Amino acid sequence: MAELNIGVDFSVDPSGRYYSDGPASGEQFREECLRPRIEALKPNEKLKIILDDGVEGYGSSFLVEGFAGMVRYGYMRSEQLLALIQIQYSNSDFEFYRDKIISYVSEAAYQAEEYRSKKTK
């Protein structure tokens, strides 16, 4: 099983929706961390995502853009994404964030928008 530890592999302070919102945004997480890791999975492999190692919490804008954006921009359907990821945490407070991720991904409309990067050049 592949692993993505958000606090170690991305940032201990994930926040914001777009690149333009500052460092460690949901858009940056999706495009530079989550999407490449998912695309690198071997057949029948899952991606274990660790939520709480050094991270205090997540804003809804980060979670929506970072996770549901995979569906909204047409990278994969919600069922596919949820089947590929396994969300883990050791702090029970992070169950809330796991449930939010599942909810946002489940409710996202597949290919609802064309992706246009908000990254400034």
N, C-alpha and C positions, 0 to 999 in steps of 0.2 A: 504494500500500500504506500503510495506517495504521501508526502506530508507537506502542509503549508501552515507554519506557525506565524500568525499575523504579527504578533508582538516582536518576534525575532527576525522573520524574513521580510517584513514590510515596515511597520512602525508601531511604537508603543502609544502613539497619539493619532490614530486614524480619525480624520474629521473632514467634513465638507463633501460636497457632491462632485464638483468639477476641478480640473487642474487649476483653473483660475481662482479657486477658493483657498489655495495655498498648498503646502506640502502634505502628502499622505491623504489625498482625497479618494473618494470612492471610484472616480473615473481612473485615476492612476492605479489603484489597486486592481481593478478589473483588467485594464489593458496591459499592465506591466507585470502583474503577479498571478492573478487567478486564471485568466484566459491562457497564458502560455503554459501554466502547469497542467491545466485540463487538456490542452491540445497535445501535451507530451505523454499523457497516460497511455499505457499499453492496453490492449484489449482486455476487458473484464477487470481492470484495475480501478480502484477508487482513490479519491483524494481526501485524506484526513485533514480537516481544517481545525486548528486549535485556536480558540477564541480568546482565552484569558491569560496567556503567559506574558505578563508585564503590561497588559492593556487594562485600563480602568473602566472603559465602556465605549459605546458606539452611538452615534447619532443616527436618526432614521435616514437622513440624506445620504450618509456614507453607505449604509446597508442597502438602500434601494438602488443607488447607482452602481455599487460594487457587485452586487449579486443579481438583482432583478434586471439590471442592464444587460446581462448576458442573454436574457430572453427578449427583452424589449428591442434590442438591436439585431436580433435574428441569429445570434451565434449558436443557439440551441433552444429547444423547447423546454418548458419548465420541468416536465417529467424527466427529461434526459439529464438536466442539471442536478435535480434532486437525487437521481439514481447514482450519479457520479461522485457526489460529495458526502462525507460523513463528518458532521460537526461535533467537535468535542470540547469539553471544558471540565475543570475540576472544581471551580467555584460555582455553587448552585445559583448564584445571582445571574450567571450568564445563560441560564436556561431561557430567560426572557429574550435575549438576543438571538439565540438559536431559533426560537419560535417565530420571532419577527422575520428572520431571514427566510424561513420556510413559507411564511405567509406572503411576504413580498414577492418571492419567486413564483409561488403558486398563482398569485393574482396578476402577474405581469402578462401583458398581451404580446404574443410572439410577433416579432418583426414589426412592431408598431411604429418605429421610427428608423430613419437612416442615421447611422452613427456619423457624427461630425465632431472631431476632437476639439476640446476647449483649451488645449495646450497652446500657450503662446510661444512664438518662435524666437 
